[in-house]
Every structure is written in structure tokens, then in C-alpha cells.
């Protein structure tokens, strides 16, 4: 008897996670994460610079890189998940099984969210431990910044899945996901205020709350150089993240249900 | 269209295709295909490249959508209820790729869990199917090390995992060496003997003749012939016969043979060997042999070149291409 859709989602997610672990993407991400933490903790004493005195200020240096880690997570653990079944022809094995496409997409999304959450949790965990050891205290703001980072991550994963369902090649899907969040959204978010439009709906602008939660102003480059970017309030930002995550996920399912494995 | 054998009409048949059509832009890959395969039948799905065989199989396995018509497996519409429709089938489509980071055992476990197989069944069936396709020694190796032939064997193994009532095979021996091809044919024949329904596309007519009861011939997306292998072979009107004589035939002998009723072409293919294109089925072949003996030609061998089904196939494809 065919198992329930939930059981199938769990099966798909578990094999996807295995893919990330065995494919060494997770290892690469963890090495990068270790490098960032090592530099933040090791470089100041090596250069004779004092650490920040408050936990919020200390963790805010970590938070400036959490957005990039989120995007890398989306690129490595989401952007090629759907399109690779077509491009690498593994769909010929997977699709003739009695499993709905939406179940496959949901299972893969679950795996991406879990792996990205694990990576970001390690990052924030390391930052929190370092802050506790170095400054001797910790605030709830660190937890809030972590939650906002997870919110931003869901938006990035949602959009990455939409691109993965839409595009024909893994390279196109991964490259576009990366540049969309590191360049295109940032440019649009930088230009719109000059036309007196508040870019509250741009996820990279909304991601400013990750640093803002720790008291740091979100500074992002505009077209004419560095500029203080617009950051919506936390509630709006979270709604924007949820909007991108849900819309991206639903559109990915709808597109993938209709996508044919023709060649 | 020549229908030698009437198609079963039950809508609960393992395979029931009704007015199935598929267009890719302006290209018509499949035109209103009607085809039913009864329980326990093994059908060879024949046709040249681009005939529409893979398109049909992809529609049957929910990889692509039909532009019109309906594909049902065991009476369940594949498009509307893919999960139920695909539950009782095993399929090999083209040469599938597998996840390189998994081993054959893990790959089978993935497919088995999606199908709801218990751990106990999965263990015993995985062992059995890997043994059947001679991959036991590779059960724990990563698939990224595998050759195309090994992947094809694994594809056959995963299609057999759930002991399917219907096996859909698209060129199942593609990529295999001659021994591997023979082994896969044996596996298919044993499944046929167990009463399972088999729907197999192939370019290899000999393979189809060896494995299948029925054939359906497709070209340009249209069904040209559907019937039993035996009836079609017997009913094939034209054959190429190669005759070898004890002594070389003279020019006069060749001209006399060419003048016989039913003989279309006579071609010397060696000193003592002649190829004759003979129409009139087995009766026609017997008449020509009698005439040869009557002329005093000492016939050592008299045998068809290729099968009569092959000749029928070529004739029908040529005829269809001319239209």
C-alpha cells in the first residue's frame, strides 16, 4: 500500500539530506562557517584590537555575514534541487514511483530548510558562545537576530525553489539565485528610495532587521556608493519573508507539477 | 490499419490508451493512439526512432501530459490519479540515471519506501532483484562508479522490486552487452511465465519475437499493426529467402526463378547462393522450392533471411513513410 503523503515527504527529505552530506556541500559550508567564526574570534587579538564590549555589538559583526550565509545556503541546498532531476535524468528513476510531484517538492523543501537551519544554528550558536565567553553576558537580541535570519532563509529557499522549478539548467538556477539576492535585489532596494518608494517588499531590504535587532544600522551599498538602506519594521519584514517563502514554494509546486520530463 | 487480433476492450485492463495524442509545438509525436493490453499479455511496442514509442511510455508513467486522450493503468487514469495508477507498475524508461551518492541497496530502499514496502520485504526483495540482475557484489558500492550497463541492470532491478503486475520497459536491453541482453530477456520471460503483464518497447525485432506474445507497430505516431507475433509472422506476405545450391545456378535458372509467380526479385549473392524476394507467405515459399527442385537444382539450404516479422515491419514502415 502506498504510504501517506507525509511519510513520503519524510522519505524524500531524508534522502535529500543524505545527498547534501555525501555530496560534501554541507562539509564545504561548515568549513566556510568555521573560517568566518575563526576570523572574527582570532583576528582581533592577533591585530591587537579589542573585542566589542557588549554581546549585541559582538554578535552584530557575525550578523553582518549571516545574510551571505543564508544566500549561500539557498544556492547550495535549494537552487538545483528540482532542476537537477531533469538535467541529470534522475527523474526517470524518481517520477514513475507512486508519488505526487508536490510531495517531492515539499520533501525537498523540508530538507533544504532543515539543513540551512542547522548551518545557521551552528553559526549563531558559535557566535553566542563566543559572546558569552568574551563579554561575559548574552541578550535576547541575539536570539531575535537568529530568528530573523531563519525568516530570511525561508524567503531565500522559497525563491530558490521557484527558480529551480522554472529554469532548465542547474547552473542558471544557482547563479540566478546567488545574484538575485546579492546584487539584483540590493540594487533595486537601493534605487527605489531615490524615487521616493520605500522598498519594504524587497527581501534584502527586509533582511536589515537581522543586524538592526542587535542595534547596528543596516548599511548596504547603493548605486552611487555606500548608503544607509531602508529597513522595514520587524513585523513587516517577517511578513515579507513569509510572503516570498510561501509564494515561492506554491509557485514552485504548481510549475513542477506541470513540468514534463521530455528529453 | 491492420488489426489481426481484436484488442481487449475492458477499461480495467493493465493498459488502456484511448485517443492518446501528443504535440510538441507544431510537431505531432502521437496521433490518437488506441491500444489495450490484456492481463498476462506481453506486448512488444515496435517502431523506428521518433515513431512515438517513448512518448507513449512517458505519458503512461506520468512523465509528460497527453495533448488529448487518456492513458489508464488497471482502469485508473494516470493523469488524474497518478499515485494509484503507478502503484502496481514497475518501469524502466530510457537509461535512467541514479543518485551517484547512493548504493544500489539504498536506491532500492528509496524506491521501496516511496512505495510503502516494509523493511522486511525491502530487505528480501532487494537481495532477490540484485541477484537476478547480477549486481549482488556491487550492492554497497556508490552508483557513481557504475558503467551504463550496470545502471541499466539496476534500472531493471528497481522495476522488479515491488513485484509489479505491469512492467513497462523502454528499450530494456539498451547499453547491455550480449550476455547482459540475454540475461535481461530471461528475466522478462520468467516474469511473463509468472503471468505478469509486460509492455516493452524495442528496436530489436528478434528480442520482441523471443519475449512477447503480441506486437504493436507504430510509425509517425500512428498504430500500423496490432496482433500476435505468431499470427503476424504467419501472415507476413513477403519474405527474403536465401537458397544455396550444390552447384552454381546458371543465368537461365535465375531467369526461370524470376519468372515464377510470386517471385519479385532474384539476386545472386555468391557462386551458389541466391536471394529471392517471395510473396504469398509460406505457400508461396513452398511453391518456389518445388519449382527449384523441379528444374533439377540441388538445394542444400533454403532459409528466410531475417524473420518474416522483420520483413513485415520493414514493409509497413516503408509503406507508412511513403504516405
Interface residues (C-beta under 8 A of the other chain):
Chain A: X1 X2 X3 X7 X8 X11 X12 X15 X18 X19 X22 X23 X88 X89 X90 X91 X92 X93 X95 X96 X97 X98 X99 X100 X258 X260 X261 X262
Chain B: X24 X58 X61 X62 X63 X64 X65 X82 X83 X84 X85 X86 X87 X89 X91 X93 X94 X95 X96 X97 X98 X99 X101 X102 X106 X107 X110 X111 X113 X114 X115 X116 X155 X158 X168
